[in-house]
Amino acid sequence: MARQSALDAASGTPNDTTKLNEFISLFRDKDNVAVVSVLTYAARSDIYDARLNSVLILGNIIDNTTVCVPIVHLNDPELDSTDYGKNGRANLLGIISVVAPWAYFENYDAIEQTRAVLSAKVGENPDYKTTRTILDNIDKRLRSQTNQTNRSVPLPGEFKTACKNYIDAYRAKHTITGTFKY
């Protein structure tokens, strides 16, 4: 999907975004925590095309009902154990940055916790310049909220339960840092 759009652009072929927009609209109607989990694993994988396409889709469908999934993955120390982990982390940070300006209370808190931990972890290490830039962007996007915006609105019960269940299932298989309010 993303590769074809890039090939079209490189060849001068007109890019018909109508089909992509239709796909995204249909996909939004079907997405849930399980679907976003699959795409999140792809966004942090060692397969470039899988990362590229999953980030394109996630960036267009991620919302308050599903952002807990990439947040949990960002708190997985295994991201540090692979060569492609830096790319995966940058991808996932870019995805959660989409929701930051309108994140509900639980998501706002989880994004802020994750941002603070990762900021401390990467510090001034020059290998993490891109990560620091994305973390700074997330901070600005979070700070754009006020007490009158979504950051003080609780996540609706069914979505809070779905996130809590996902976190519990993920934690059973992996080590994650962070104490989330789901």
N, CA and C atoms as an extended XYZ file, in Angstrom:
546
Properties=species:S:1:pos:R:3:atomname:S:1:resname:S:1:resid:I:1 pbc="F F F"
N         0.830       -1.172        0.000 N   MET     1
C         0.000        0.000        0.000 CA  MET     1
C         0.883        1.248        0.000 C   MET     1
N         1.711        1.411        1.025 N   ALA     2
C         2.566        2.593        1.110 CA  ALA     2
C         3.616        2.574        0.012 C   ALA     2
N         4.175        1.386       -0.267 N   ARG     3
C         5.190        1.271       -1.312 CA  ARG     3
C         4.594        1.644       -2.664 C   ARG     3
N         3.367        1.215       -2.947 N   GLN     4
C         2.740        1.534       -4.228 CA  GLN     4
C         2.513        3.032       -4.349 C   GLN     4
N         2.095        3.681       -3.283 N   SER     5
C         1.927        5.135       -3.312 CA  SER     5
C         3.248        5.823       -3.612 C   SER     5
N         4.333        5.330       -3.010 N   ALA     6
C         5.649        5.907       -3.258 CA  ALA     6
C         6.085        5.658       -4.699 C   ALA     6
N         5.825        4.455       -5.218 N   LEU     7
C         6.168        4.151       -6.613 CA  LEU     7
C         5.380        5.028       -7.567 C   LEU     7
N         4.092        5.236       -7.276 N   ASP     8
C         3.277        6.116       -8.106 CA  ASP     8
C         3.851        7.525       -8.124 C   ASP     8
N         4.244        8.011       -6.968 N   ALA     9
C         4.790        9.363       -6.873 CA  ALA     9
C         6.102        9.470       -7.641 C   ALA     9
N         6.955        8.440       -7.520 N   ALA    10
C         8.254        8.457       -8.196 CA  ALA    10
C         8.107        8.387       -9.712 C   ALA    10
N         7.094        7.688      -10.194 N   SER    11
C         6.915        7.520      -11.633 CA  SER    11
C         6.088        8.638      -12.260 C   SER    11
N         5.534        9.507      -11.428 N   GLY    12
C         4.698       10.586      -11.954 CA  GLY    12
C         3.262       10.168      -12.190 C   GLY    12
N         2.908        8.934      -11.802 N   THR    13
C         1.539        8.462      -11.932 CA  THR    13
C         0.669        9.198      -10.933 C   THR    13
N        -0.479        9.686      -11.379 N   PRO    14
C        -1.348       10.370      -10.412 CA  PRO    14
C        -1.712        9.432       -9.267 C   PRO    14
N        -1.653        9.942       -8.067 N   ASN    15
C        -1.923        9.138       -6.884 CA  ASN    15
C        -3.395        9.294       -6.504 C   ASN    15
N        -4.138        8.217       -6.623 N   ASP    16
C        -5.561        8.244       -6.284 CA  ASP    16
C        -5.720        7.911       -4.811 C   ASP    16
N        -5.849        8.931       -3.982 N   THR    17
C        -5.989        8.706       -2.545 CA  THR    17
C        -7.415        8.322       -2.171 C   THR    17
N        -8.317        8.362       -3.131 N   THR    18
C        -9.708        8.003       -2.845 CA  THR    18
C        -9.810        6.584       -2.330 C   THR    18
N        -9.110        5.654       -2.976 N   LYS    19
C        -9.161        4.252       -2.542 CA  LYS    19
C        -8.553        4.083       -1.152 C   LYS    19
N        -7.472        4.780       -0.893 N   LEU    20
C        -6.861        4.706        0.435 CA  LEU    20
C        -7.821        5.268        1.483 C   LEU    20
N        -8.444        6.384        1.193 N   ASN    21
C        -9.399        6.970        2.136 CA  ASN    21
C       -10.602        6.055        2.373 C   ASN    21
N       -11.074        5.392        1.312 N   GLU    22
C       -12.179        4.437        1.469 CA  GLU    22
C       -11.749        3.277        2.359 C   GLU    22
N       -10.543        2.760        2.114 N   PHE    23
C       -10.019        1.657        2.915 CA  PHE    23
C        -9.944        2.059        4.390 C   PHE    23
N        -9.395        3.228        4.663 N   ILE    24
C        -9.246        3.699        6.047 CA  ILE    24
C       -10.613        3.840        6.710 C   ILE    24
N       -11.565        4.392        5.985 N   SER    25
C       -12.914        4.562        6.532 CA  SER    25
C       -13.536        3.214        6.885 C   SER    25
N       -13.432        2.241        5.989 N   LEU    26
C       -13.971        0.901        6.253 CA  LEU    26
C       -13.229        0.230        7.405 C   LEU    26
N       -11.918        0.397        7.429 N   PHE    27
C       -11.104       -0.229        8.461 CA  PHE    27
C       -11.442        0.331        9.838 C   PHE    27
N       -11.690        1.634        9.906 N   ARG    28
C       -12.044        2.265       11.189 CA  ARG    28
C       -13.293        1.634       11.791 C   ARG    28
N       -14.219        1.244       10.939 N   ASP    29
C       -15.450        0.617       11.420 CA  ASP    29
C       -15.206       -0.756       12.027 C   ASP    29
N       -14.096       -1.388       11.680 N   LYS    30
C       -13.815       -2.761       12.116 CA  LYS    30
C       -12.701       -2.858       13.152 C   LYS    30
N       -12.007       -1.770       13.422 N   ASP    31
C       -10.849       -1.887       14.303 CA  ASP    31
C       -11.266       -2.070       15.758 C   ASP    31
N       -10.376       -2.692       16.507 N   ASN    32
C       -10.549       -2.902       17.935 CA  ASN    32
C        -9.167       -3.182       18.521 C   ASN    32
N        -9.092       -3.462       19.794 N   VAL    33
C        -7.810       -3.683       20.451 CA  VAL    33
C        -7.051       -4.844       19.806 C   VAL    33
N        -7.738       -5.915       19.449 N   ALA    34
C        -7.069       -7.073       18.849 CA  ALA    34
C        -6.467       -6.732       17.486 C   ALA    34
N        -7.198       -6.009       16.680 N   VAL    35
C        -6.701       -5.612       15.356 CA  VAL    35
C        -5.505       -4.675       15.519 C   VAL    35
N        -5.622       -3.712       16.400 N   VAL    36
C        -4.532       -2.764       16.619 CA  VAL    36
C        -3.308       -3.478       17.199 C   VAL    36
N        -3.509       -4.533       17.966 N   SER    37
C        -2.388       -5.311       18.487 CA  SER    37
C        -1.571       -5.923       17.352 C   SER    37
N        -2.240       -6.520       16.395 N   VAL    38
C        -1.540       -7.127       15.253 CA  VAL    38
C        -0.737       -6.062       14.506 C   VAL    38
N        -1.371       -4.925       14.240 N   LEU    39
C        -0.693       -3.843       13.529 CA  LEU    39
C         0.459       -3.262       14.346 C   LEU    39
N         0.305       -3.225       15.657 N   THR    40
C         1.364       -2.699       16.523 CA  THR    40
C         2.573       -3.624       16.506 C   THR    40
N         2.345       -4.937       16.564 N   TYR    41
C         3.468       -5.867       16.440 CA  TYR    41
C         4.173       -5.661       15.105 C   TYR    41
N         3.417       -5.427       14.045 N   ALA    42
C         4.024       -5.193       12.727 CA  ALA    42
C         4.811       -3.886       12.714 C   ALA    42
N         4.315       -2.855       13.393 N   ALA    43
C         4.981       -1.551       13.412 CA  ALA    43
C         6.334       -1.603       14.113 C   ALA    43
N         6.557       -2.619       14.924 N   ARG    44
C         7.837       -2.749       15.631 CA  ARG    44
C         8.641       -3.950       15.139 C   ARG    44
N         8.214       -4.547       14.040 N   SER    45
C         8.853       -5.773       13.549 CA  SER    45
C        10.139       -5.476       12.782 C   SER    45
N        10.828       -6.548       12.410 N   ASP    46
C        12.056       -6.410       11.631 CA  ASP    46
C        11.785       -6.390       10.132 C   ASP    46
N        10.538       -6.428        9.723 N   ILE    47
C        10.175       -6.443        8.302 CA  ILE    47
C         9.767       -5.028        7.898 C   ILE    47
N        10.592       -4.404        7.073 N   TYR    48
C        10.402       -3.006        6.710 CA  TYR    48
C         9.012       -2.738        6.133 C   TYR    48
N         8.577       -3.529        5.166 N   ASP    49
C         7.271       -3.287        4.535 CA  ASP    49
C         6.125       -3.436        5.532 C   ASP    49
N         6.249       -4.376        6.450 N   ALA    50
C         5.216       -4.533        7.482 CA  ALA    50
C         5.180       -3.301        8.371 C   ALA    50
N         6.357       -2.800        8.752 N   ARG    51
C         6.405       -1.584        9.575 CA  ARG    51
C         5.778       -0.411        8.833 C   ARG    51
N         6.160       -0.236        7.593 N   LEU    52
C         5.680        0.892        6.803 CA  LEU    52
C         4.162        0.882        6.651 C   LEU    52
N         3.616       -0.246        6.244 N   ASN    53
C         2.171       -0.325        6.021 CA  ASN    53
C         1.373       -0.257        7.320 C   ASN    53
N         1.867       -0.895        8.364 N   SER    54
C         1.111       -0.858        9.621 CA  SER    54
C         1.107        0.545       10.215 C   SER    54
N         2.205        1.265       10.094 N   VAL    55
C         2.244        2.633       10.602 CA  VAL    55
C         1.287        3.523        9.810 C   VAL    55
N         1.227        3.323        8.509 N   LEU    56
C         0.285        4.088        7.686 CA  LEU    56
C        -1.151        3.843        8.148 C   LEU    56
N        -1.496        2.597        8.376 N   ILE    57
C        -2.861        2.272        8.808 CA  ILE    57
C        -3.105        2.786       10.229 C   ILE    57
N        -2.195        2.463       11.140 N   LEU    58
C        -2.387        2.880       12.543 CA  LEU    58
C        -2.494        4.392       12.688 C   LEU    58
N        -1.681        5.117       11.955 N   GLY    59
C        -1.729        6.568       12.036 CA  GLY    59
C        -3.072        7.145       11.631 C   GLY    59
N        -3.825        6.375       10.856 N   ASN    60
C        -5.127        6.837       10.385 CA  ASN    60
C        -6.304        6.282       11.180 C   ASN    60
N        -6.078        5.251       11.984 N   ILE    61
C        -7.205        4.667       12.729 CA  ILE    61
C        -7.060        4.747       14.243 C   ILE    61
N        -5.873        5.042       14.734 N   ILE    62
C        -5.655        5.036       16.186 CA  ILE    62
C        -6.526        6.104       16.852 C   ILE    62
N        -7.071        5.764       17.992 N   ASP    63
C        -7.897        6.720       18.729 CA  ASP    63
C        -7.873        6.350       20.205 C   ASP    63
N        -8.686        7.013       20.996 N   ASN    64
C        -8.711        6.775       22.438 CA  ASN    64
C        -9.110        5.353       22.802 C   ASN    64
N        -9.810        4.659       21.925 N   THR    65
C       -10.270        3.305       22.244 CA  THR    65
C        -9.173        2.258       22.080 C   THR    65
N        -8.101        2.607       21.351 N   THR    66
C        -7.080        1.604       21.032 CA  THR    66
C        -5.641        2.050       21.297 C   THR    66
N        -5.417        3.304       21.674 N   VAL    67
C        -4.048        3.796       21.841 CA  VAL    67
C        -3.311        3.085       22.974 C   VAL    67
N        -4.043        2.441       23.868 N   CYS    68
C        -3.387        1.702       24.953 CA  CYS    68
C        -2.470        0.603       24.412 C   CYS    68
N        -2.784        0.069       23.246 N   VAL    69
C        -1.977       -1.035       22.692 CA  VAL    69
C        -0.545       -0.574       22.384 C   VAL    69
N        -0.347        0.451       21.539 N   PRO    70
C         1.042        0.867       21.314 CA  PRO    70
C         1.722        1.413       22.577 C   PRO    70
N         0.949        1.973       23.499 N   ILE    71
C         1.535        2.443       24.762 CA  ILE    71
C         2.152        1.266       25.515 C   ILE    71
N         1.427        0.170       25.600 N   VAL    72
C         1.945       -1.015       26.286 CA  VAL    72
C         3.210       -1.517       25.600 C   VAL    72
N         3.200       -1.565       24.283 N   HIS    73
C         4.379       -2.033       23.546 CA  HIS    73
C         5.584       -1.121       23.777 C   HIS    73
N         5.352        0.180       23.905 N   LEU    74
C         6.453        1.104       24.183 CA  LEU    74
C         7.067        0.857       25.547 C   LEU    74
N         6.337        0.241       26.434 N   ASN    75
C         6.830       -0.075       27.777 CA  ASN    75
C         7.387       -1.486       27.873 C   ASN    75
N         7.620       -2.101       26.737 N   ASP    76
C         8.199       -3.441       26.672 CA  ASP    76
C         9.717       -3.308       26.513 C   ASP    76
N        10.496       -3.719       27.518 N   PRO    77
C        11.953       -3.588       27.435 CA  PRO    77
C        12.572       -4.361       26.273 C   PRO    77
N        11.847       -5.320       25.704 N   GLU    78
C        12.374       -6.076       24.564 CA  GLU    78
C        12.651       -5.186       23.358 C   GLU    78
N        12.018       -4.016       23.295 N   LEU    79
C        12.315       -3.098       22.194 CA  LEU    79
C        13.792       -2.724       22.179 C   LEU    79
N        14.421       -2.724       23.339 N   ASP    80
C        15.836       -2.367       23.428 CA  ASP    80
C        16.762       -3.506       23.028 C   ASP    80
N        16.226       -4.712       22.861 N   SER    81
C        17.086       -5.879       22.641 CA  SER    81
C        17.277       -6.224       21.165 C   SER    81
N        16.730       -5.422       20.268 N   THR    82
C        16.851       -5.732       18.839 CA  THR    82
C        17.423       -4.544       18.077 C   THR    82
N        18.041       -4.835       16.935 N   ASP    83
C        18.580       -3.774       16.090 CA  ASP    83
C        17.481       -2.892       15.516 C   ASP    83
N        16.325       -3.461       15.267 N   TYR    84
C        15.226       -2.701       14.674 CA  TYR    84
C        14.329       -2.067       15.738 C   TYR    84
N        14.673       -2.259       17.003 N   GLY    85
C        13.874       -1.714       18.098 CA  GLY    85
C        13.757       -0.196       18.083 C   GLY    85
N        14.853        0.497       17.689 N   LYS    86
C        14.805        1.957       17.628 CA  LYS    86
C        13.760        2.426       16.617 C   LYS    86
N        13.737        1.761       15.457 N   ASN    87
C        12.738        2.112       14.440 CA  ASN    87
C        11.335        1.811       14.933 C   ASN    87
N        11.186        0.659       15.564 N   GLY    88
C         9.880        0.288       16.105 CA  GLY    88
C         9.413        1.279       17.157 C   GLY    88
N        10.318        1.694       18.039 N   ARG    89
C         9.967        2.671       19.073 CA  ARG    89
C         9.548        3.992       18.426 C   ARG    89
N        10.305        4.464       17.463 N   ALA    90
C         9.956        5.714       16.786 CA  ALA    90
C         8.594        5.593       16.114 C   ALA    90
N         8.332        4.459       15.488 N   ASN    91
C         7.025        4.245       14.850 CA  ASN    91
C         5.896        4.337       15.875 C   ASN    91
N         6.057        3.631       16.978 N   LEU    92
C         4.997        3.603       17.994 CA  LEU    92
C         4.819        4.966       18.655 C   LEU    92
N         5.909        5.685       18.864 N   LEU    93
C         5.786        7.034       19.424 CA  LEU    93
C         5.029        7.948       18.467 C   LEU    93
N         5.330        7.828       17.175 N   GLY    94
C         4.602        8.619       16.193 CA  GLY    94
C         3.118        8.313       16.206 C   GLY    94
N         2.787        7.061       16.417 N   ILE    95
C         1.379        6.653       16.452 CA  ILE    95
C         0.676        7.238       17.682 C   ILE    95
N         1.295        7.139       18.853 N   ILE    96
C         0.614        7.673       20.036 CA  ILE    96
C         0.555        9.195       20.017 C   ILE    96
N         1.461        9.832       19.291 N   SER    97
C         1.422       11.295       19.218 CA  SER    97
C         0.152       11.795       18.550 C   SER    97
N        -0.442       10.951       17.716 N   VAL    98
C        -1.692       11.320       17.043 CA  VAL    98
C        -2.788       11.586       18.067 C   VAL    98
N        -2.852       10.776       19.114 N   VAL    99
C        -3.926       10.852       20.103 CA  VAL    99
C        -3.635       11.874       21.212 C   VAL    99
N        -2.377       12.210       21.424 N   ALA   100
C        -1.983       13.050       22.565 CA  ALA   100
C        -2.816       14.326       22.736 C   ALA   100
N        -3.140       15.074       21.681 N   PRO   101
C        -3.874       16.332       21.904 CA  PRO   101
C        -5.314       16.155       22.379 C   PRO   101
N        -5.868       14.966       22.248 N   TRP   102
C        -7.255       14.743       22.663 CA  TRP   102
C        -7.417       13.449       23.453 C   TRP   102
N        -6.336       13.020       24.103 N   ALA   103
C        -6.362       11.782       24.890 CA  ALA   103
C        -7.241       11.937       26.127 C   ALA   103
N        -8.044       10.909       26.384 N   TYR   104
C        -8.817       10.850       27.620 CA  TYR   104
C        -7.881       10.652       28.808 C   TYR   104
N        -8.423       10.827       30.008 N   PHE   105
C        -7.660       10.815       31.250 CA  PHE   105
C        -6.661        9.653       31.339 C   PHE   105
N        -7.129        8.422       31.213 N   GLU   106
C        -6.261        7.242       31.372 CA  GLU   106
C        -5.177        7.212       30.298 C   GLU   106
N        -5.557        7.541       29.079 N   ASN   107
C        -4.583        7.557       27.983 CA  ASN   107
C        -3.586        8.704       28.156 C   ASN   107
N        -4.078        9.856       28.552 N   TYR   108
C        -3.201       11.006       28.805 CA  TYR   108
C        -2.134       10.618       29.830 C   TYR   108
N        -2.580       10.024       30.932 N   ASP   109
C        -1.667        9.617       31.997 CA  ASP   109
C        -0.653        8.579       31.488 C   ASP   109
N        -1.123        7.590       30.747 N   ALA   110
C        -0.230        6.535       30.235 CA  ALA   110
C         0.761        7.087       29.211 C   ALA   110
N         0.298        7.989       28.349 N   ILE   111
C         1.204        8.606       27.372 CA  ILE   111
C         2.260        9.432       28.104 C   ILE   111
N         1.841       10.210       29.087 N   GLU   112
C         2.789       11.049       29.838 CA  GLU   112
C         3.795       10.181       30.594 C   GLU   112
N         3.338        9.124       31.246 N   GLN   113
C         4.259        8.210       31.952 CA  GLN   113
C         5.286        7.638       30.982 C   GLN   113
N         4.794        7.164       29.853 N   THR   114
C         5.662        6.542       28.853 CA  THR   114
C         6.653        7.559       28.301 C   THR   114
N         6.168        8.751       28.001 N   ARG   115
C         7.037        9.808       27.478 CA  ARG   115
C         8.143       10.140       28.485 C   ARG   115
N         7.788       10.278       29.752 N   ALA   116
C         8.766       10.625       30.784 CA  ALA   116
C         9.825        9.530       30.947 C   ALA   116
N         9.391        8.288       30.982 N   VAL   117
C        10.338        7.168       31.135 CA  VAL   117
C        11.288        7.097       29.945 C   VAL   117
N        10.735        7.196       28.745 N   LEU   118
C        11.585        7.103       27.551 CA  LEU   118
C        12.494        8.315       27.413 C   LEU   118
N        12.021        9.488       27.784 N   SER   119
C        12.875       10.684       27.740 CA  SER   119
C        14.086       10.507       28.649 C   SER   119
N        13.849       10.000       29.841 N   ALA   120
C        14.952        9.758       30.774 CA  ALA   120
C        15.893        8.681       30.228 C   ALA   120
N        15.324        7.673       29.599 N   LYS   121
C        16.129        6.556       29.092 CA  LYS   121
C        17.035        6.996       27.942 C   LYS   121
N        16.514        7.768       26.999 N   VAL   122
C        17.322        8.145       25.833 CA  VAL   122
C        18.240        9.322       26.136 C   VAL   122
N        17.864       10.159       27.110 N   GLY   123
C        18.720       11.276       27.504 CA  GLY   123
C        19.219       12.063       26.310 C   GLY   123
N        20.499       12.332       26.312 N   GLU   124
C        21.130       13.091       25.221 CA  GLU   124
C        21.908       12.188       24.269 C   GLU   124
N        21.681       10.887       24.349 N   ASN   125
C        22.375        9.940       23.473 CA  ASN   125
C        22.119       10.310       22.011 C   ASN   125
N        23.171       10.575       21.235 N   PRO   126
C        22.986       10.990       19.840 CA  PRO   126
C        22.327        9.917       18.963 C   PRO   126
N        22.365        8.673       19.398 N   ASP   127
C        21.707        7.607       18.636 CA  ASP   127
C        20.183        7.718       18.683 C   ASP   127
N        19.675        8.522       19.594 N   TYR   128
C        18.224        8.642       19.779 CA  TYR   128
C        17.708       10.040       19.442 C   TYR   128
N        18.374       10.716       18.516 N   LYS   129
C        17.967       12.073       18.140 CA  LYS   129
C        16.523       12.098       17.638 C   LYS   129
N        16.169       11.179       16.751 N   THR   130
C        14.804       11.125       16.216 CA  THR   130
C        13.800       10.827       17.324 C   THR   130
N        14.146        9.900       18.200 N   THR   131
C        13.263        9.554       19.314 CA  THR   131
C        13.033       10.768       20.199 C   THR   131
N        14.100       11.515       20.507 N   ARG   132
C        13.951       12.724       21.331 CA  ARG   132
C        13.039       13.748       20.658 C   ARG   132
N        13.185       13.895       19.351 N   THR   133
C        12.334       14.842       18.613 CA  THR   133
C        10.872       14.448       18.723 C   THR   133
N        10.583       13.164       18.579 N   ILE   134
C         9.198       12.688       18.677 CA  ILE   134
C         8.689       12.850       20.112 C   ILE   134
N         9.526       12.531       21.093 N   LEU   135
C         9.130       12.705       22.496 CA  LEU   135
C         8.831       14.173       22.811 C   LEU   135
N         9.623       15.076       22.273 N   ASP   136
C         9.361       16.515       22.468 CA  ASP   136
C         8.030       16.907       21.829 C   ASP   136
N         7.754       16.354       20.660 N   ASN   137
C         6.488       16.630       19.985 CA  ASN   137
C         5.313       16.123       20.811 C   ASN   137
N         5.444       14.927       21.362 N   ILE   138
C         4.384       14.367       22.211 CA  ILE   138
C         4.163       15.268       23.420 C   ILE   138
N         5.247       15.733       24.026 N   ASP   139
C         5.125       16.623       25.177 CA  ASP   139
C         4.341       17.882       24.802 C   ASP   139
N         4.665       18.482       23.685 N   LYS   140
C         3.948       19.686       23.233 CA  LYS   140
C         2.478       19.382       22.969 C   LYS   140
N         2.218       18.245       22.371 N   ARG   141
C         0.834       17.878       22.056 CA  ARG   141
C         0.042       17.606       23.342 C   ARG   141
N         0.661       16.957       24.305 N   LEU   142
C        -0.014       16.746       25.592 CA  LEU   142
C        -0.281       18.075       26.280 C   LEU   142
N         0.701       18.963       26.268 N   ARG   143
C         0.575       20.262       26.942 CA  ARG   143
C        -0.470       21.159       26.278 C   ARG   143
N        -0.873       20.823       25.061 N   SER   144
C        -1.903       21.634       24.401 CA  SER   144
C        -3.279       21.406       25.035 C   SER   144
N        -3.403       20.342       25.812 N   GLN   145
C        -4.665       20.081       26.509 CA  GLN   145
C        -4.762       20.933       27.774 C   GLN   145
N        -5.989       21.196       28.181 N   THR   146
C        -6.247       21.924       29.425 CA  THR   146
C        -7.178       21.077       30.282 C   THR   146
N        -7.506       21.566       31.460 N   ASN   147
C        -8.443       20.833       32.323 CA  ASN   147
C        -9.849       20.788       31.734 C   ASN   147
N       -10.118       21.617       30.740 N   GLN   148
C       -11.429       21.610       30.090 CA  GLN   148
C       -11.462       20.710       28.855 C   GLN   148
N       -10.368       20.035       28.549 N   THR   149
C       -10.340       19.141       27.391 CA  THR   149
C       -10.410       17.695       27.857 C   THR   149
N       -10.169       16.789       26.968 N   ASN   150
C       -10.340       15.359       27.247 CA  ASN   150
C        -9.456       14.814       28.359 C   ASN   150
N        -8.382       15.475       28.703 N   ARG   151
C        -7.474       14.893       29.706 CA  ARG   151
C        -8.137       14.696       31.059 C   ARG   151
N        -9.263       15.337       31.281 N   SER   152
C        -9.978       15.135       32.543 CA  SER   152
C       -11.237       14.287       32.359 C   SER   152
N       -11.437       13.772       31.151 N   VAL   153
C       -12.614       12.946       30.858 CA  VAL   153
C       -12.207       11.471       30.924 C   VAL   153
N       -12.904       10.677       31.739 N   PRO   154
C       -12.543        9.254       31.828 CA  PRO   154
C       -12.884        8.500       30.538 C   PRO   154
N       -12.065        7.533       30.239 N   LEU   155
C       -12.307        6.638       29.109 CA  LEU   155
C       -13.588        5.857       29.393 C   LEU   155
N       -14.511        5.757       28.432 N   PRO   156
C       -15.739        4.987       28.673 CA  PRO   156
C       -15.423        3.546       29.099 C   PRO   156
N       -16.280        3.013       29.966 N   GLY   157
C       -16.076        1.722       30.616 CA  GLY   157
C       -15.674        0.572       29.715 C   GLY   157
N       -16.372        0.376       28.603 N   GLU   158
C       -16.064       -0.772       27.741 CA  GLU   158
C       -14.660       -0.679       27.157 C   GLU   158
N       -14.207        0.535       26.839 N   PHE   159
C       -12.871        0.705       26.270 CA  PHE   159
C       -11.804        0.598       27.352 C   PHE   159
N       -12.130        1.088       28.533 N   LYS   160
C       -11.223        0.951       29.676 CA  LYS   160
C       -11.015       -0.529       29.998 C   LYS   160
N       -12.082       -1.294       29.987 N   THR   161
C       -12.003       -2.739       30.247 CA  THR   161
C       -11.183       -3.443       29.168 C   THR   161
N       -11.402       -3.073       27.905 N   ALA   162
C       -10.642       -3.689       26.812 CA  ALA   162
C        -9.154       -3.408       26.967 C   ALA   162
N        -8.801       -2.187       27.351 N   CYS   163
C        -7.391       -1.847       27.558 CA  CYS   163
C        -6.808       -2.603       28.749 C   CYS   163
N        -7.544       -2.647       29.845 N   LYS   164
C        -7.065       -3.368       31.026 CA  LYS   164
C        -6.842       -4.841       30.692 C   LYS   164
N        -7.776       -5.448       29.985 N   ASN   165
C        -7.636       -6.856       29.603 CA  ASN   165
C        -6.427       -7.059       28.689 C   ASN   165
N        -6.203       -6.133       27.771 N   TYR   166
C        -5.046       -6.244       26.883 CA  TYR   166
C        -3.750       -6.152       27.687 C   TYR   166
N        -3.680       -5.186       28.586 N   ILE   167
C        -2.482       -5.015       29.411 CA  ILE   167
C        -2.219       -6.260       30.253 C   ILE   167
N        -3.259       -6.811       30.864 N   ASP   168
C        -3.098       -8.021       31.680 CA  ASP   168
C        -2.613       -9.201       30.846 C   ASP   168
N        -3.172       -9.366       29.656 N   ALA   169
C        -2.763      -10.473       28.777 CA  ALA   169
C        -1.329      -10.268       28.287 C   ALA   169
N        -0.965       -9.038       27.955 N   TYR   170
C         0.384       -8.738       27.483 CA  TYR   170
C         1.390       -8.964       28.601 C   TYR   170
N         1.059       -8.475       29.782 N   ARG   171
C         1.960       -8.607       30.936 CA  ARG   171
C         2.201      -10.080       31.282 C   ARG   171
N         1.235      -10.931       31.023 N   ALA   172
C         1.397      -12.364       31.309 CA  ALA   172
C         2.484      -12.994       30.439 C   ALA   172
N         2.743      -12.401       29.258 N   LYS   173
C         3.727      -12.953       28.326 CA  LYS   173
C         5.031      -12.172       28.315 C   LYS   173
N         4.996      -10.913       28.694 N   HIS   174
C         6.142      -10.018       28.575 CA  HIS   174
C         6.329       -9.232       29.867 C   HIS   174
N         7.492       -8.656       29.988 N   THR   175
C         7.742       -7.718       31.076 CA  THR   175
C         7.412       -6.335       30.551 C   THR   175
N         6.594       -5.598       31.278 N   ILE   176
C         6.379       -4.199       30.905 CA  ILE   176
C         6.552       -3.327       32.128 C   ILE   176
N         6.999       -2.126       31.865 N   THR   177
C         7.115       -1.138       32.927 CA  THR   177
C         5.834       -0.304       32.899 C   THR   177
N         5.657        0.501       33.870 N   GLY   178
C         4.492        1.404       33.864 CA  GLY   178
C         3.325        0.858       34.678 C   GLY   178
N         2.703        1.753       35.395 N   THR   179
C         1.498        1.438       36.142 CA  THR   179
C         0.408        2.293       35.536 C   THR   179
N        -0.489        1.658       34.844 N   PHE   180
C        -1.509        2.395       34.107 CA  PHE   180
C        -2.834        2.389       34.847 C   PHE   180
N        -3.652        3.398       34.630 N   LYS   181
C        -4.909        3.585       35.357 CA  LYS   181
C        -6.113        2.989       34.644 C   LYS   181
N        -5.909        2.033       33.798 N   TYR   182
C        -7.038        1.412       33.100 CA  TYR   182
C        -7.748        0.458       34.041 C   TYR   182
